[in-house]
């Protein structure tokens, strides 16, 4: 995988921040199956959040949100690492977590 290089200009801190986050996301989603189910699961979960605020279809929103997260969970189980939100929570409370699956050891783990 080719790393995304942030621009060297210090005048673009937001772009540098976003490039680093995208590179970290790609490191955690290297398995093609995991990447594919995320391409379905993320929009489905976001659609579920939107549907939660419609009065007639709130139950569709709950279903879409749960299914979207379930797809992402299955992808991360196949990859061998923790979901991003769970990894952050585990890190905050001091529990061990798997940020990047052991099979994809990055060259420099401090990049994340």
Phi and psi restraints in degrees (range 20) as a CNS / XPLOR table:
assign (resid 1 and name C) (resid 2 and name N)
       (resid 2 and name CA) (resid 2 and name C) 1.0 -85.2 20.0 2
assign (resid 2 and name N) (resid 2 and name CA)
       (resid 2 and name C) (resid 3 and name N) 1.0 123.6 20.0 2
assign (resid 2 and name C) (resid 3 and name N)
       (resid 3 and name CA) (resid 3 and name C) 1.0 -69.2 20.0 2
assign (resid 3 and name N) (resid 3 and name CA)
       (resid 3 and name C) (resid 4 and name N) 1.0 146.6 20.0 2
assign (resid 3 and name C) (resid 4 and name N)
       (resid 4 and name CA) (resid 4 and name C) 1.0 -83.7 20.0 2
assign (resid 4 and name N) (resid 4 and name CA)
       (resid 4 and name C) (resid 5 and name N) 1.0 122.5 20.0 2
assign (resid 4 and name C) (resid 5 and name N)
       (resid 5 and name CA) (resid 5 and name C) 1.0 -94.0 20.0 2
assign (resid 5 and name N) (resid 5 and name CA)
       (resid 5 and name C) (resid 6 and name N) 1.0 121.2 20.0 2
assign (resid 5 and name C) (resid 6 and name N)
       (resid 6 and name CA) (resid 6 and name C) 1.0 -69.8 20.0 2
assign (resid 6 and name N) (resid 6 and name CA)
       (resid 6 and name C) (resid 7 and name N) 1.0 152.1 20.0 2
assign (resid 6 and name C) (resid 7 and name N)
       (resid 7 and name CA) (resid 7 and name C) 1.0 -63.8 20.0 2
assign (resid 7 and name N) (resid 7 and name CA)
       (resid 7 and name C) (resid 8 and name N) 1.0 145.3 20.0 2
assign (resid 7 and name C) (resid 8 and name N)
       (resid 8 and name CA) (resid 8 and name C) 1.0 -72.5 20.0 2
assign (resid 8 and name N) (resid 8 and name CA)
       (resid 8 and name C) (resid 9 and name N) 1.0 -12.4 20.0 2
assign (resid 8 and name C) (resid 9 and name N)
       (resid 9 and name CA) (resid 9 and name C) 1.0 -70.3 20.0 2
assign (resid 9 and name N) (resid 9 and name CA)
       (resid 9 and name C) (resid 10 and name N) 1.0 125.5 20.0 2
assign (resid 9 and name C) (resid 10 and name N)
       (resid 10 and name CA) (resid 10 and name C) 1.0 -74.4 20.0 2
assign (resid 10 and name N) (resid 10 and name CA)
       (resid 10 and name C) (resid 11 and name N) 1.0 -2.8 20.0 2
assign (resid 10 and name C) (resid 11 and name N)
       (resid 11 and name CA) (resid 11 and name C) 1.0 -83.0 20.0 2
assign (resid 11 and name N) (resid 11 and name CA)
       (resid 11 and name C) (resid 12 and name N) 1.0 -2.4 20.0 2
assign (resid 11 and name C) (resid 12 and name N)
       (resid 12 and name CA) (resid 12 and name C) 1.0 -123.2 20.0 2
assign (resid 12 and name N) (resid 12 and name CA)
       (resid 12 and name C) (resid 13 and name N) 1.0 65.3 20.0 2
assign (resid 12 and name C) (resid 13 and name N)
       (resid 13 and name CA) (resid 13 and name C) 1.0 -66.8 20.0 2
assign (resid 13 and name N) (resid 13 and name CA)
       (resid 13 and name C) (resid 14 and name N) 1.0 -33.5 20.0 2
assign (resid 13 and name C) (resid 14 and name N)
       (resid 14 and name CA) (resid 14 and name C) 1.0 -66.5 20.0 2
assign (resid 14 and name N) (resid 14 and name CA)
       (resid 14 and name C) (resid 15 and name N) 1.0 -43.5 20.0 2
assign (resid 14 and name C) (resid 15 and name N)
       (resid 15 and name CA) (resid 15 and name C) 1.0 -65.0 20.0 2
assign (resid 15 and name N) (resid 15 and name CA)
       (resid 15 and name C) (resid 16 and name N) 1.0 -40.7 20.0 2
assign (resid 15 and name C) (resid 16 and name N)
       (resid 16 and name CA) (resid 16 and name C) 1.0 -61.4 20.0 2
assign (resid 16 and name N) (resid 16 and name CA)
       (resid 16 and name C) (resid 17 and name N) 1.0 -44.9 20.0 2
assign (resid 16 and name C) (resid 17 and name N)
       (resid 17 and name CA) (resid 17 and name C) 1.0 -60.1 20.0 2
assign (resid 17 and name N) (resid 17 and name CA)
       (resid 17 and name C) (resid 18 and name N) 1.0 -46.7 20.0 2
assign (resid 17 and name C) (resid 18 and name N)
       (resid 18 and name CA) (resid 18 and name C) 1.0 -65.8 20.0 2
assign (resid 18 and name N) (resid 18 and name CA)
       (resid 18 and name C) (resid 19 and name N) 1.0 -38.6 20.0 2
assign (resid 18 and name C) (resid 19 and name N)
       (resid 19 and name CA) (resid 19 and name C) 1.0 -64.3 20.0 2
assign (resid 19 and name N) (resid 19 and name CA)
       (resid 19 and name C) (resid 20 and name N) 1.0 -40.3 20.0 2
assign (resid 19 and name C) (resid 20 and name N)
       (resid 20 and name CA) (resid 20 and name C) 1.0 -66.1 20.0 2
assign (resid 20 and name N) (resid 20 and name CA)
       (resid 20 and name C) (resid 21 and name N) 1.0 -39.9 20.0 2
assign (resid 20 and name C) (resid 21 and name N)
       (resid 21 and name CA) (resid 21 and name C) 1.0 -65.6 20.0 2
assign (resid 21 and name N) (resid 21 and name CA)
       (resid 21 and name C) (resid 22 and name N) 1.0 -41.2 20.0 2
assign (resid 21 and name C) (resid 22 and name N)
       (resid 22 and name CA) (resid 22 and name C) 1.0 -64.9 20.0 2
assign (resid 22 and name N) (resid 22 and name CA)
       (resid 22 and name C) (resid 23 and name N) 1.0 -40.5 20.0 2
assign (resid 22 and name C) (resid 23 and name N)
       (resid 23 and name CA) (resid 23 and name C) 1.0 -63.6 20.0 2
assign (resid 23 and name N) (resid 23 and name CA)
       (resid 23 and name C) (resid 24 and name N) 1.0 -42.4 20.0 2
assign (resid 23 and name C) (resid 24 and name N)
       (resid 24 and name CA) (resid 24 and name C) 1.0 -63.6 20.0 2
assign (resid 24 and name N) (resid 24 and name CA)
       (resid 24 and name C) (resid 25 and name N) 1.0 -39.1 20.0 2
assign (resid 24 and name C) (resid 25 and name N)
       (resid 25 and name CA) (resid 25 and name C) 1.0 -64.6 20.0 2
assign (resid 25 and name N) (resid 25 and name CA)
       (resid 25 and name C) (resid 26 and name N) 1.0 -41.5 20.0 2
assign (resid 25 and name C) (resid 26 and name N)
       (resid 26 and name CA) (resid 26 and name C) 1.0 -67.6 20.0 2
assign (resid 26 and name N) (resid 26 and name CA)
       (resid 26 and name C) (resid 27 and name N) 1.0 -32.3 20.0 2
assign (resid 26 and name C) (resid 27 and name N)
       (resid 27 and name CA) (resid 27 and name C) 1.0 -65.8 20.0 2
assign (resid 27 and name N) (resid 27 and name CA)
       (resid 27 and name C) (resid 28 and name N) 1.0 -33.6 20.0 2
assign (resid 27 and name C) (resid 28 and name N)
       (resid 28 and name CA) (resid 28 and name C) 1.0 -85.4 20.0 2
assign (resid 28 and name N) (resid 28 and name CA)
       (resid 28 and name C) (resid 29 and name N) 1.0 -5.6 20.0 2
assign (resid 28 and name C) (resid 29 and name N)
       (resid 29 and name CA) (resid 29 and name C) 1.0 -131.2 20.0 2
assign (resid 29 and name N) (resid 29 and name CA)
       (resid 29 and name C) (resid 30 and name N) 1.0 54.6 20.0 2
assign (resid 29 and name C) (resid 30 and name N)
       (resid 30 and name CA) (resid 30 and name C) 1.0 -86.2 20.0 2
assign (resid 30 and name N) (resid 30 and name CA)
       (resid 30 and name C) (resid 31 and name N) 1.0 -26.4 20.0 2
assign (resid 30 and name C) (resid 31 and name N)
       (resid 31 and name CA) (resid 31 and name C) 1.0 -69.0 20.0 2
assign (resid 31 and name N) (resid 31 and name CA)
       (resid 31 and name C) (resid 32 and name N) 1.0 126.8 20.0 2
assign (resid 31 and name C) (resid 32 and name N)
       (resid 32 and name CA) (resid 32 and name C) 1.0 -56.8 20.0 2
assign (resid 32 and name N) (resid 32 and name CA)
       (resid 32 and name C) (resid 33 and name N) 1.0 -36.8 20.0 2
assign (resid 32 and name C) (resid 33 and name N)
       (resid 33 and name CA) (resid 33 and name C) 1.0 -63.7 20.0 2
assign (resid 33 and name N) (resid 33 and name CA)
       (resid 33 and name C) (resid 34 and name N) 1.0 -44.9 20.0 2
assign (resid 33 and name C) (resid 34 and name N)
       (resid 34 and name CA) (resid 34 and name C) 1.0 -62.1 20.0 2
assign (resid 34 and name N) (resid 34 and name CA)
       (resid 34 and name C) (resid 35 and name N) 1.0 -44.1 20.0 2
assign (resid 34 and name C) (resid 35 and name N)
       (resid 35 and name CA) (resid 35 and name C) 1.0 -61.4 20.0 2
assign (resid 35 and name N) (resid 35 and name CA)
       (resid 35 and name C) (resid 36 and name N) 1.0 -43.2 20.0 2
assign (resid 35 and name C) (resid 36 and name N)
       (resid 36 and name CA) (resid 36 and name C) 1.0 -65.7 20.0 2
assign (resid 36 and name N) (resid 36 and name CA)
       (resid 36 and name C) (resid 37 and name N) 1.0 -44.6 20.0 2
assign (resid 36 and name C) (resid 37 and name N)
       (resid 37 and name CA) (resid 37 and name C) 1.0 -69.6 20.0 2
assign (resid 37 and name N) (resid 37 and name CA)
       (resid 37 and name C) (resid 38 and name N) 1.0 -26.1 20.0 2
assign (resid 37 and name C) (resid 38 and name N)
       (resid 38 and name CA) (resid 38 and name C) 1.0 -69.8 20.0 2
assign (resid 38 and name N) (resid 38 and name CA)
       (resid 38 and name C) (resid 39 and name N) 1.0 -33.8 20.0 2
assign (resid 38 and name C) (resid 39 and name N)
       (resid 39 and name CA) (resid 39 and name C) 1.0 -66.9 20.0 2
assign (resid 39 and name N) (resid 39 and name CA)
       (resid 39 and name C) (resid 40 and name N) 1.0 -20.0 20.0 2
assign (resid 39 and name C) (resid 40 and name N)
       (resid 40 and name CA) (resid 40 and name C) 1.0 -96.9 20.0 2
assign (resid 40 and name N) (resid 40 and name CA)
       (resid 40 and name C) (resid 41 and name N) 1.0 -44.3 20.0 2
assign (resid 40 and name C) (resid 41 and name N)
       (resid 41 and name CA) (resid 41 and name C) 1.0 -67.9 20.0 2
assign (resid 41 and name N) (resid 41 and name CA)
       (resid 41 and name C) (resid 42 and name N) 1.0 -40.2 20.0 2
assign (resid 41 and name C) (resid 42 and name N)
       (resid 42 and name CA) (resid 42 and name C) 1.0 -64.8 20.0 2
assign (resid 42 and name N) (resid 42 and name CA)
       (resid 42 and name C) (resid 43 and name N) 1.0 -51.4 20.0 2
assign (resid 42 and name C) (resid 43 and name N)
       (resid 43 and name CA) (resid 43 and name C) 1.0 -62.6 20.0 2
assign (resid 43 and name N) (resid 43 and name CA)
       (resid 43 and name C) (resid 44 and name N) 1.0 -34.4 20.0 2
assign (resid 43 and name C) (resid 44 and name N)
       (resid 44 and name CA) (resid 44 and name C) 1.0 -65.5 20.0 2
assign (resid 44 and name N) (resid 44 and name CA)
       (resid 44 and name C) (resid 45 and name N) 1.0 -42.5 20.0 2
assign (resid 44 and name C) (resid 45 and name N)
       (resid 45 and name CA) (resid 45 and name C) 1.0 -65.7 20.0 2
assign (resid 45 and name N) (resid 45 and name CA)
       (resid 45 and name C) (resid 46 and name N) 1.0 -40.6 20.0 2
assign (resid 45 and name C) (resid 46 and name N)
       (resid 46 and name CA) (resid 46 and name C) 1.0 -65.5 20.0 2
assign (resid 46 and name N) (resid 46 and name CA)
       (resid 46 and name C) (resid 47 and name N) 1.0 -40.1 20.0 2
assign (resid 46 and name C) (resid 47 and name N)
       (resid 47 and name CA) (resid 47 and name C) 1.0 -61.7 20.0 2
assign (resid 47 and name N) (resid 47 and name CA)
       (resid 47 and name C) (resid 48 and name N) 1.0 -38.9 20.0 2
assign (resid 47 and name C) (resid 48 and name N)
       (resid 48 and name CA) (resid 48 and name C) 1.0 -60.5 20.0 2
assign (resid 48 and name N) (resid 48 and name CA)
       (resid 48 and name C) (resid 49 and name N) 1.0 -40.4 20.0 2
assign (resid 48 and name C) (resid 49 and name N)
       (resid 49 and name CA) (resid 49 and name C) 1.0 -63.4 20.0 2
assign (resid 49 and name N) (resid 49 and name CA)
       (resid 49 and name C) (resid 50 and name N) 1.0 -42.4 20.0 2
assign (resid 49 and name C) (resid 50 and name N)
       (resid 50 and name CA) (resid 50 and name C) 1.0 -63.3 20.0 2
assign (resid 50 and name N) (resid 50 and name CA)
       (resid 50 and name C) (resid 51 and name N) 1.0 -44.0 20.0 2
assign (resid 50 and name C) (resid 51 and name N)
       (resid 51 and name CA) (resid 51 and name C) 1.0 -67.4 20.0 2
assign (resid 51 and name N) (resid 51 and name CA)
       (resid 51 and name C) (resid 52 and name N) 1.0 -23.0 20.0 2
assign (resid 51 and name C) (resid 52 and name N)
       (resid 52 and name CA) (resid 52 and name C) 1.0 -61.4 20.0 2
assign (resid 52 and name N) (resid 52 and name CA)
       (resid 52 and name C) (resid 53 and name N) 1.0 -27.0 20.0 2
assign (resid 52 and name C) (resid 53 and name N)
       (resid 53 and name CA) (resid 53 and name C) 1.0 -94.9 20.0 2
assign (resid 53 and name N) (resid 53 and name CA)
       (resid 53 and name C) (resid 54 and name N) 1.0 7.4 20.0 2
assign (resid 53 and name C) (resid 54 and name N)
       (resid 54 and name CA) (resid 54 and name C) 1.0 -98.6 20.0 2
assign (resid 54 and name N) (resid 54 and name CA)
       (resid 54 and name C) (resid 55 and name N) 1.0 129.4 20.0 2
assign (resid 54 and name C) (resid 55 and name N)
       (resid 55 and name CA) (resid 55 and name C) 1.0 -67.2 20.0 2
assign (resid 55 and name N) (resid 55 and name CA)
       (resid 55 and name C) (resid 56 and name N) 1.0 -28.1 20.0 2
assign (resid 55 and name C) (resid 56 and name N)
       (resid 56 and name CA) (resid 56 and name C) 1.0 -89.6 20.0 2
assign (resid 56 and name N) (resid 56 and name CA)
       (resid 56 and name C) (resid 57 and name N) 1.0 -19.0 20.0 2
assign (resid 56 and name C) (resid 57 and name N)
       (resid 57 and name CA) (resid 57 and name C) 1.0 -127.5 20.0 2
assign (resid 57 and name N) (resid 57 and name CA)
       (resid 57 and name C) (resid 58 and name N) 1.0 33.7 20.0 2
assign (resid 57 and name C) (resid 58 and name N)
       (resid 58 and name CA) (resid 58 and name C) 1.0 -62.5 20.0 2
assign (resid 58 and name N) (resid 58 and name CA)
       (resid 58 and name C) (resid 59 and name N) 1.0 -35.2 20.0 2
assign (resid 58 and name C) (resid 59 and name N)
       (resid 59 and name CA) (resid 59 and name C) 1.0 -68.5 20.0 2
assign (resid 59 and name N) (resid 59 and name CA)
       (resid 59 and name C) (resid 60 and name N) 1.0 -30.2 20.0 2
assign (resid 59 and name C) (resid 60 and name N)
       (resid 60 and name CA) (resid 60 and name C) 1.0 -68.0 20.0 2
assign (resid 60 and name N) (resid 60 and name CA)
       (resid 60 and name C) (resid 61 and name N) 1.0 -35.0 20.0 2
assign (resid 60 and name C) (resid 61 and name N)
       (resid 61 and name CA) (resid 61 and name C) 1.0 -64.0 20.0 2
assign (resid 61 and name N) (resid 61 and name CA)
       (resid 61 and name C) (resid 62 and name N) 1.0 -44.0 20.0 2
assign (resid 61 and name C) (resid 62 and name N)
       (resid 62 and name CA) (resid 62 and name C) 1.0 -63.0 20.0 2
assign (resid 62 and name N) (resid 62 and name CA)
       (resid 62 and name C) (resid 63 and name N) 1.0 -44.4 20.0 2
assign (resid 62 and name C) (resid 63 and name N)
       (resid 63 and name CA) (resid 63 and name C) 1.0 -62.8 20.0 2
assign (resid 63 and name N) (resid 63 and name CA)
       (resid 63 and name C) (resid 64 and name N) 1.0 -43.8 20.0 2
assign (resid 63 and name C) (resid 64 and name N)
       (resid 64 and name CA) (resid 64 and name C) 1.0 -66.4 20.0 2
assign (resid 64 and name N) (resid 64 and name CA)
       (resid 64 and name C) (resid 65 and name N) 1.0 -40.7 20.0 2
assign (resid 64 and name C) (resid 65 and name N)
       (resid 65 and name CA) (resid 65 and name C) 1.0 -64.1 20.0 2
assign (resid 65 and name N) (resid 65 and name CA)
       (resid 65 and name C) (resid 66 and name N) 1.0 -46.4 20.0 2
assign (resid 65 and name C) (resid 66 and name N)
       (resid 66 and name CA) (resid 66 and name C) 1.0 -65.2 20.0 2
assign (resid 66 and name N) (resid 66 and name CA)
       (resid 66 and name C) (resid 67 and name N) 1.0 -43.6 20.0 2
assign (resid 66 and name C) (resid 67 and name N)
       (resid 67 and name CA) (resid 67 and name C) 1.0 -64.8 20.0 2
assign (resid 67 and name N) (resid 67 and name CA)
       (resid 67 and name C) (resid 68 and name N) 1.0 -40.8 20.0 2
assign (resid 67 and name C) (resid 68 and name N)
       (resid 68 and name CA) (resid 68 and name C) 1.0 -61.9 20.0 2
assign (resid 68 and name N) (resid 68 and name CA)
       (resid 68 and name C) (resid 69 and name N) 1.0 -43.6 20.0 2
assign (resid 68 and name C) (resid 69 and name N)
       (resid 69 and name CA) (resid 69 and name C) 1.0 -69.8 20.0 2
assign (resid 69 and name N) (resid 69 and name CA)
       (resid 69 and name C) (resid 70 and name N) 1.0 -35.4 20.0 2
assign (resid 69 and name C) (resid 70 and name N)
       (resid 70 and name CA) (resid 70 and name C) 1.0 -62.4 20.0 2
assign (resid 70 and name N) (resid 70 and name CA)
       (resid 70 and name C) (resid 71 and name N) 1.0 -42.3 20.0 2
assign (resid 70 and name C) (resid 71 and name N)
       (resid 71 and name CA) (resid 71 and name C) 1.0 -60.8 20.0 2
assign (resid 71 and name N) (resid 71 and name CA)
       (resid 71 and name C) (resid 72 and name N) 1.0 -43.1 20.0 2
assign (resid 71 and name C) (resid 72 and name N)
       (resid 72 and name CA) (resid 72 and name C) 1.0 -65.9 20.0 2
assign (resid 72 and name N) (resid 72 and name CA)
       (resid 72 and name C) (resid 73 and name N) 1.0 -38.1 20.0 2
assign (resid 72 and name C) (resid 73 and name N)
       (resid 73 and name CA) (resid 73 and name C) 1.0 -62.1 20.0 2
assign (resid 73 and name N) (resid 73 and name CA)
       (resid 73 and name C) (resid 74 and name N) 1.0 -45.1 20.0 2
assign (resid 73 and name C) (resid 74 and name N)
       (resid 74 and name CA) (resid 74 and name C) 1.0 -61.9 20.0 2
assign (resid 74 and name N) (resid 74 and name CA)
       (resid 74 and name C) (resid 75 and name N) 1.0 -40.5 20.0 2
assign (resid 74 and name C) (resid 75 and name N)
       (resid 75 and name CA) (resid 75 and name C) 1.0 -62.7 20.0 2
assign (resid 75 and name N) (resid 75 and name CA)
       (resid 75 and name C) (resid 76 and name N) 1.0 -42.3 20.0 2
assign (resid 75 and name C) (resid 76 and name N)
       (resid 76 and name CA) (resid 76 and name C) 1.0 -71.4 20.0 2
assign (resid 76 and name N) (resid 76 and name CA)
       (resid 76 and name C) (resid 77 and name N) 1.0 -31.8 20.0 2
assign (resid 76 and name C) (resid 77 and name N)
       (resid 77 and name CA) (resid 77 and name C) 1.0 -64.7 20.0 2
assign (resid 77 and name N) (resid 77 and name CA)
       (resid 77 and name C) (resid 78 and name N) 1.0 -40.7 20.0 2
assign (resid 77 and name C) (resid 78 and name N)
       (resid 78 and name CA) (resid 78 and name C) 1.0 -66.9 20.0 2
assign (resid 78 and name N) (resid 78 and name CA)
       (resid 78 and name C) (resid 79 and name N) 1.0 -37.8 20.0 2
assign (resid 78 and name C) (resid 79 and name N)
       (resid 79 and name CA) (resid 79 and name C) 1.0 -71.0 20.0 2
assign (resid 79 and name N) (resid 79 and name CA)
       (resid 79 and name C) (resid 80 and name N) 1.0 -36.7 20.0 2
assign (resid 79 and name C) (resid 80 and name N)
       (resid 80 and name CA) (resid 80 and name C) 1.0 100.2 20.0 2
assign (resid 80 and name N) (resid 80 and name CA)
       (resid 80 and name C) (resid 81 and name N) 1.0 21.6 20.0 2
assign (resid 80 and name C) (resid 81 and name N)
       (resid 81 and name CA) (resid 81 and name C) 1.0 -131.7 20.0 2
assign (resid 81 and name N) (resid 81 and name CA)
       (resid 81 and name C) (resid 82 and name N) 1.0 171.0 20.0 2
assign (resid 81 and name C) (resid 82 and name N)
       (resid 82 and name CA) (resid 82 and name C) 1.0 -80.7 20.0 2
assign (resid 82 and name N) (resid 82 and name CA)
       (resid 82 and name C) (resid 83 and name N) 1.0 153.1 20.0 2
assign (resid 82 and name C) (resid 83 and name N)
       (resid 83 and name CA) (resid 83 and name C) 1.0 -58.9 20.0 2
assign (resid 83 and name N) (resid 83 and name CA)
       (resid 83 and name C) (resid 84 and name N) 1.0 148.7 20.0 2
assign (resid 83 and name C) (resid 84 and name N)
       (resid 84 and name CA) (resid 84 and name C) 1.0 -58.1 20.0 2
assign (resid 84 and name N) (resid 84 and name CA)
       (resid 84 and name C) (resid 85 and name N) 1.0 -43.2 20.0 2
assign (resid 84 and name C) (resid 85 and name N)
       (resid 85 and name CA) (resid 85 and name C) 1.0 -67.5 20.0 2
assign (resid 85 and name N) (resid 85 and name CA)
       (resid 85 and name C) (resid 86 and name N) 1.0 -40.7 20.0 2
assign (resid 85 and name C) (resid 86 and name N)
       (resid 86 and name CA) (resid 86 and name C) 1.0 -68.0 20.0 2
assign (resid 86 and name N) (resid 86 and name CA)
       (resid 86 and name C) (resid 87 and name N) 1.0 -37.3 20.0 2
assign (resid 86 and name C) (resid 87 and name N)
       (resid 87 and name CA) (resid 87 and name C) 1.0 -63.3 20.0 2
assign (resid 87 and name N) (resid 87 and name CA)
       (resid 87 and name C) (resid 88 and name N) 1.0 -41.1 20.0 2
assign (resid 87 and name C) (resid 88 and name N)
       (resid 88 and name CA) (resid 88 and name C) 1.0 -65.1 20.0 2
assign (resid 88 and name N) (resid 88 and name CA)
       (resid 88 and name C) (resid 89 and name N) 1.0 -42.2 20.0 2
assign (resid 88 and name C) (resid 89 and name N)
       (resid 89 and name CA) (resid 89 and name C) 1.0 -65.2 20.0 2
assign (resid 89 and name N) (resid 89 and name CA)
       (resid 89 and name C) (resid 90 and name N) 1.0 -44.5 20.0 2
assign (resid 89 and name C) (resid 90 and name N)
       (resid 90 and name CA) (resid 90 and name C) 1.0 -61.3 20.0 2
assign (resid 90 and name N) (resid 90 and name CA)
       (resid 90 and name C) (resid 91 and name N) 1.0 -40.4 20.0 2
assign (resid 90 and name C) (resid 91 and name N)
       (resid 91 and name CA) (resid 91 and name C) 1.0 -63.2 20.0 2
assign (resid 91 and name N) (resid 91 and name CA)
       (resid 91 and name C) (resid 92 and name N) 1.0 -41.0 20.0 2
assign (resid 91 and name C) (resid 92 and name N)
       (resid 92 and name CA) (resid 92 and name C) 1.0 -64.0 20.0 2
assign (resid 92 and name N) (resid 92 and name CA)
       (resid 92 and name C) (resid 93 and name N) 1.0 -38.0 20.0 2
assign (resid 92 and name C) (resid 93 and name N)
       (resid 93 and name CA) (resid 93 and name C) 1.0 -92.9 20.0 2
assign (resid 93 and name N) (resid 93 and name CA)
       (resid 93 and name C) (resid 94 and name N) 1.0 2.3 20.0 2
assign (resid 93 and name C) (resid 94 and name N)
       (resid 94 and name CA) (resid 94 and name C) 1.0 86.1 20.0 2
assign (resid 94 and name N) (resid 94 and name CA)
       (resid 94 and name C) (resid 95 and name N) 1.0 16.3 20.0 2
assign (resid 94 and name C) (resid 95 and name N)
       (resid 95 and name CA) (resid 95 and name C) 1.0 -88.1 20.0 2
assign (resid 95 and name N) (resid 95 and name CA)
       (resid 95 and name C) (resid 96 and name N) 1.0 154.1 20.0 2
assign (resid 95 and name C) (resid 96 and name N)
       (resid 96 and name CA) (resid 96 and name C) 1.0 -70.5 20.0 2
assign (resid 96 and name N) (resid 96 and name CA)
       (resid 96 and name C) (resid 97 and name N) 1.0 145.4 20.0 2
assign (resid 96 and name C) (resid 97 and name N)
       (resid 97 and name CA) (resid 97 and name C) 1.0 -143.9 20.0 2
assign (resid 97 and name N) (resid 97 and name CA)
       (resid 97 and name C) (resid 98 and name N) 1.0 163.2 20.0 2
assign (resid 97 and name C) (resid 98 and name N)
       (resid 98 and name CA) (resid 98 and name C) 1.0 -114.6 20.0 2
assign (resid 98 and name N) (resid 98 and name CA)
       (resid 98 and name C) (resid 99 and name N) 1.0 102.7 20.0 2
assign (resid 98 and name C) (resid 99 and name N)
       (resid 99 and name CA) (resid 99 and name C) 1.0 -77.2 20.0 2
assign (resid 99 and name N) (resid 99 and name CA)
       (resid 99 and name C) (resid 100 and name N) 1.0 -46.4 20.0 2
assign (resid 99 and name C) (resid 100 and name N)
       (resid 100 and name CA) (resid 100 and name C) 1.0 -124.0 20.0 2
assign (resid 100 and name N) (resid 100 and name CA)
       (resid 100 and name C) (resid 101 and name N) 1.0 134.3 20.0 2
assign (resid 100 and name C) (resid 101 and name N)
       (resid 101 and name CA) (resid 101 and name C) 1.0 -56.4 20.0 2
assign (resid 101 and name N) (resid 101 and name CA)
       (resid 101 and name C) (resid 102 and name N) 1.0 140.0 20.0 2
assign (resid 101 and name C) (resid 102 and name N)
       (resid 102 and name CA) (resid 102 and name C) 1.0 -56.1 20.0 2
assign (resid 102 and name N) (resid 102 and name CA)
       (resid 102 and name C) (resid 103 and name N) 1.0 -26.9 20.0 2
assign (resid 102 and name C) (resid 103 and name N)
       (resid 103 and name CA) (resid 103 and name C) 1.0 -72.3 20.0 2
assign (resid 103 and name N) (resid 103 and name CA)
       (resid 103 and name C) (resid 104 and name N) 1.0 -14.2 20.0 2
assign (resid 103 and name C) (resid 104 and name N)
       (resid 104 and name CA) (resid 104 and name C) 1.0 -110.7 20.0 2
assign (resid 104 and name N) (resid 104 and name CA)
       (resid 104 and name C) (resid 105 and name N) 1.0 37.9 20.0 2
assign (resid 104 and name C) (resid 105 and name N)
       (resid 105 and name CA) (resid 105 and name C) 1.0 -45.1 20.0 2
assign (resid 105 and name N) (resid 105 and name CA)
       (resid 105 and name C) (resid 106 and name N) 1.0 118.1 20.0 2
assign (resid 105 and name C) (resid 106 and name N)
       (resid 106 and name CA) (resid 106 and name C) 1.0 -75.1 20.0 2
assign (resid 106 and name N) (resid 106 and name CA)
       (resid 106 and name C) (resid 107 and name N) 1.0 158.8 20.0 2
assign (resid 106 and name C) (resid 107 and name N)
       (resid 107 and name CA) (resid 107 and name C) 1.0 -62.8 20.0 2
assign (resid 107 and name N) (resid 107 and name CA)
       (resid 107 and name C) (resid 108 and name N) 1.0 -41.9 20.0 2
assign (resid 107 and name C) (resid 108 and name N)
       (resid 108 and name CA) (resid 108 and name C) 1.0 -133.8 20.0 2
assign (resid 108 and name N) (resid 108 and name CA)
       (resid 108 and name C) (resid 109 and name N) 1.0 97.6 20.0 2
assign (resid 108 and name C) (resid 109 and name N)
       (resid 109 and name CA) (resid 109 and name C) 1.0 -62.1 20.0 2
assign (resid 109 and name N) (resid 109 and name CA)
       (resid 109 and name C) (resid 110 and name N) 1.0 -17.6 20.0 2
assign (resid 109 and name C) (resid 110 and name N)
       (resid 110 and name CA) (resid 110 and name C) 1.0 -73.5 20.0 2
assign (resid 110 and name N) (resid 110 and name CA)
       (resid 110 and name C) (resid 111 and name N) 1.0 -6.5 20.0 2
assign (resid 110 and name C) (resid 111 and name N)
       (resid 111 and name CA) (resid 111 and name C) 1.0 -65.0 20.0 2
assign (resid 111 and name N) (resid 111 and name CA)
       (resid 111 and name C) (resid 112 and name N) 1.0 -24.5 20.0 2
